[in-house]
Amino acid sequence: MFTGIVATIGHIESVTPLGASIEDGVRLSIAAGTLDLSDVGLGDSIAVQGACLTVVDKTSTQFEVDVSRETLNCTAGLAQPGEVNLEKALRAHERLGGHLVSGHVDGLGQVSRFDPVGESHELCIVAPSSLAKYFAHKGSITVNGVSLTVNAVQDRDDGCEFSINVIPHTIQMTTLRYLRIGDAVNLEVDMIARYVERMLSASQDGYKSLK
């Protein structure tokens, strides 16, 4: 479990195929930047660009993770070297600064606008129809591992477009500053919204069948 509060920006140093088939995944070697790895063990989870990945090897300054082909097909920013947002898994006693984030990417959005507005930036993203119902005014959304608040939602035939105000600190501390119109981004919707949707949509007979 994570909070969506990015600890630092790391860098994917290398992408090594795990096999000869195009169906095989890859191993990423990631420079951890200022992320303290002293309390990270093999098998621990780190969110990389919003995707929860398992540490399979590490040194004091970098770590390695294996990424399946399925994950690569469903995410952006993990298939090539480059900067990535990093966050270690949340401990039970720690402060929840963002919102509850599982690190399971629900789908890809596409940046439609990213412009300065005053001292901040307005980030607009088009989300697919499969996720549109989970967005709400002042609700939470995770974009590339960053916990953000939805300012407005506009429904479209192909899903919805939502806007976010990104403050200067977030621009400075995350990879969001590199976004351009047309870029794909990893989206994770609010997990509470998913549970509410399930409770509202399931029929009484459906509930009985689950018992």
C-alpha positions as CSV (number, residue, x, y, z in Angstrom):
1,M,0.0,0.0,0.0
2,F,1.2,3.5,-0.9
3,T,0.1,7.1,-0.4
4,G,0.9,8.7,-3.8
5,I,3.4,11.1,-2.1
6,V,6.4,10.6,-4.3
7,A,9.6,10.3,-2.2
8,T,12.1,11.0,-5.0
9,I,12.8,10.7,-8.7
10,G,14.8,7.7,-9.7
11,H,16.2,6.7,-13.1
12,I,15.8,3.4,-15.0
13,E,19.4,2.7,-16.0
14,S,18.8,-0.5,-18.0
15,V,16.1,-2.7,-19.4
16,T,17.1,-6.3,-19.8
17,P,14.8,-8.9,-21.4
18,L,14.0,-11.9,-19.3
19,G,13.8,-14.2,-22.3
20,A,14.0,-14.4,-26.0
21,S,10.2,-14.3,-26.6
22,I,8.3,-11.1,-27.1
23,E,5.9,-12.4,-24.4
24,D,8.7,-12.3,-21.8
25,G,9.0,-9.5,-19.4
26,V,12.1,-7.4,-18.5
27,R,14.3,-6.6,-15.6
28,L,14.8,-3.0,-14.7
29,S,17.8,-1.6,-12.9
30,I,16.8,1.6,-11.2
31,A,19.1,4.2,-9.7
32,A,17.3,5.2,-6.4
33,G,18.3,8.8,-6.3
34,T,17.8,10.0,-2.7
35,L,15.5,7.1,-1.8
36,D,16.9,5.4,1.3
37,L,17.2,1.7,0.6
38,S,18.7,0.7,3.9
39,D,15.4,-0.6,5.2
40,V,14.4,-2.2,1.9
41,G,14.7,-6.0,1.6
42,L,14.4,-8.5,-1.2
43,G,10.7,-9.1,-1.8
44,D,9.7,-5.6,-0.6
45,S,7.5,-3.4,-2.8
46,I,8.4,0.0,-4.4
47,A,6.0,2.0,-6.5
48,V,7.7,2.9,-9.8
49,Q,5.8,5.5,-11.9
50,G,2.7,4.3,-10.0
51,A,3.1,0.5,-10.5
52,C,3.8,-1.7,-7.5
53,L,6.9,-3.7,-8.2
54,T,8.9,-6.2,-6.2
55,V,12.6,-5.7,-5.4
56,V,14.6,-8.8,-6.6
57,D,18.1,-7.3,-6.1
58,K,19.6,-4.2,-4.6
59,T,22.7,-2.3,-3.6
60,S,22.9,0.8,-1.4
61,T,22.1,3.1,-4.4
62,Q,20.0,1.1,-6.8
63,F,17.5,-1.8,-7.0
64,E,16.2,-4.2,-9.6
65,V,12.7,-5.3,-10.3
66,D,11.1,-7.7,-12.8
67,V,8.2,-6.5,-14.9
68,S,5.9,-8.9,-16.7
69,R,4.8,-8.4,-20.2
70,E,1.2,-8.0,-19.0
71,T,2.3,-5.1,-16.8
72,L,4.3,-3.5,-19.6
73,N,1.3,-3.7,-21.9
74,C,-0.9,-2.0,-19.3
75,T,1.5,0.8,-18.2
76,A,3.6,3.7,-19.5
77,G,7.1,4.6,-18.7
78,L,8.5,1.2,-17.7
79,A,9.8,-0.1,-21.0
80,Q,12.7,2.2,-21.6
81,P,15.4,4.1,-19.6
82,G,14.3,7.4,-18.1
83,E,13.2,9.1,-14.9
84,V,10.5,7.6,-12.8
85,N,8.6,8.5,-9.6
86,L,9.5,6.3,-6.6
87,E,7.7,5.6,-3.3
88,K,8.4,2.9,-0.8
89,A,5.5,0.9,0.6
90,L,3.6,2.6,3.5
91,R,4.2,1.4,7.0
92,A,1.2,1.1,9.4
93,H,2.4,3.8,11.7
94,E,3.2,6.4,9.0
95,R,1.2,9.5,8.2
96,L,-1.2,9.1,5.2
97,G,-0.3,12.3,3.3
98,G,-2.1,11.6,0.0
99,H,-4.7,8.9,-0.2
100,L,-4.8,5.1,-0.1
101,V,-3.0,3.8,-3.3
102,S,-2.5,0.1,-4.1
103,G,0.0,0.5,-6.9
104,H,-2.2,-1.4,-9.4
105,V,-2.6,0.7,-12.5
106,D,-6.2,0.6,-13.7
107,G,-5.6,2.0,-17.2
108,L,-3.8,4.6,-19.3
109,G,-4.9,8.2,-19.8
110,Q,-3.7,10.7,-22.4
111,V,-2.6,14.2,-21.6
112,S,-4.8,16.7,-23.5
113,R,-3.6,20.0,-21.9
114,F,-0.7,21.0,-19.6
115,D,-0.4,24.8,-19.3
116,P,0.8,27.3,-16.6
117,V,-2.1,28.9,-14.7
118,G,-0.7,31.5,-12.3
119,E,2.0,29.9,-10.3
120,S,0.6,26.4,-10.9
121,H,-0.2,24.2,-13.9
122,E,-3.5,22.9,-15.2
123,L,-3.2,19.3,-16.2
124,C,-6.0,17.8,-18.3
125,I,-6.2,14.1,-19.0
126,V,-8.6,12.0,-21.1
127,A,-9.5,8.8,-19.3
128,P,-11.0,5.7,-21.1
129,S,-14.7,4.9,-20.8
130,S,-13.9,1.9,-18.5
131,L,-12.7,4.3,-15.8
132,A,-14.9,7.4,-16.4
133,K,-17.4,6.5,-13.7
134,Y,-14.8,6.7,-11.0
135,F,-13.9,10.3,-11.4
136,A,-15.6,13.0,-9.3
137,H,-15.2,16.6,-8.5
138,K,-12.7,16.9,-5.6
139,G,-12.1,13.1,-5.7
140,S,-8.7,11.5,-5.7
141,I,-6.7,10.2,-8.6
142,T,-3.2,8.8,-9.0
143,V,-1.3,9.9,-12.1
144,N,2.1,8.2,-12.6
145,G,2.2,7.4,-8.9
146,V,1.3,11.0,-7.8
147,S,-1.8,11.5,-5.6
148,L,-3.8,14.4,-7.0
149,T,-7.2,16.0,-6.6
150,V,-9.7,16.2,-9.5
151,N,-10.9,19.8,-10.1
152,A,-13.5,19.1,-12.8
153,V,-14.8,16.3,-14.9
154,Q,-16.3,16.5,-18.4
155,D,-18.0,13.4,-19.8
156,R,-17.2,12.4,-23.5
157,D,-18.4,9.7,-25.8
158,D,-15.0,7.9,-25.4
159,G,-14.7,8.4,-21.6
160,C,-14.1,11.6,-19.7
161,E,-11.7,14.4,-19.5
162,F,-10.6,15.6,-16.0
163,S,-8.5,18.5,-14.9
164,I,-6.1,18.8,-12.0
165,N,-4.2,21.8,-10.5
166,V,-0.6,20.9,-10.1
167,I,1.3,23.1,-7.6
168,P,4.9,24.1,-8.1
169,H,6.2,21.7,-5.4
170,T,4.7,18.7,-7.2
171,I,6.1,19.9,-10.5
172,Q,9.6,20.2,-9.0
173,M,9.5,16.8,-7.1
174,T,7.9,14.5,-9.7
175,T,8.2,13.5,-13.3
176,L,5.0,15.2,-14.1
177,R,7.0,18.2,-15.2
178,Y,8.1,16.3,-18.4
179,L,4.5,15.6,-19.6
180,R,3.5,16.8,-23.0
181,I,0.2,16.7,-24.9
182,G,-0.5,13.2,-26.2
183,D,1.7,11.5,-23.6
184,A,0.2,8.3,-22.0
185,V,0.0,8.3,-18.2
186,N,-0.6,5.6,-15.6
187,L,-4.0,6.0,-13.8
188,E,-5.1,4.4,-10.6
189,V,-8.6,5.4,-9.5
190,D,-9.6,5.8,-5.8
191,M,-10.1,2.3,-4.4
192,I,-13.0,3.5,-2.2
193,A,-14.8,4.5,-5.4
194,R,-14.3,1.0,-6.7
195,Y,-15.9,-0.6,-3.6
196,V,-18.8,1.9,-3.7
197,E,-19.4,1.1,-7.4
198,R,-19.4,-2.6,-6.6
199,M,-21.9,-2.2,-3.8
200,L,-24.2,-0.1,-5.8
201,S,-24.1,-2.2,-9.0
202,A,-24.4,-5.7,-7.5
203,S,-27.9,-7.2,-7.3
204,Q,-29.3,-8.8,-4.2
205,D,-29.0,-12.2,-5.9
206,G,-25.4,-11.4,-6.7
207,Y,-24.6,-10.8,-3.1
208,K,-26.2,-14.1,-2.1
209,S,-24.1,-15.9,-4.6
210,L,-21.0,-14.5,-3.0
211,K,-21.8,-15.9,0.5
